[in-house]
Amino acid sequence: MKSYLIEFRQNKPEILHSFIDLGMEPLRVDRMNRMDGVSYEEANKERVTGRYGKASVFFIGKAQLLKNKRSTSRPQDKNDAEKLTEETD
């Protein structure tokens, strides 16, 4: 399923992000075309290889994930960043 994050500016819709949802929670994967606070180059350079089932996949590095979570205005992202920071301490 393809989804869109849309913001209305001056009464005109503007697509900010598009992403594809694969699967259903709790095993859903979201493929996003961009993210706040982190460039593709930075995320790709610091990516981490892991496993998803039998497949080898790439994940964003923890430092870049924290940078992304802290750069958004969503309260859940702020909470996620706080919990991830506590786990590191």
Buried (B, 14 or more C-beta within 10 A) or exposed (E): EEEEEEEEEEEEEEEEBBBEEEEEEEEEEEEEEEBBBBEEEBBEEBBEEEEEEEEEEEEBBBEBBBBBBBEBEEEEBEEBBEEBEEEEE
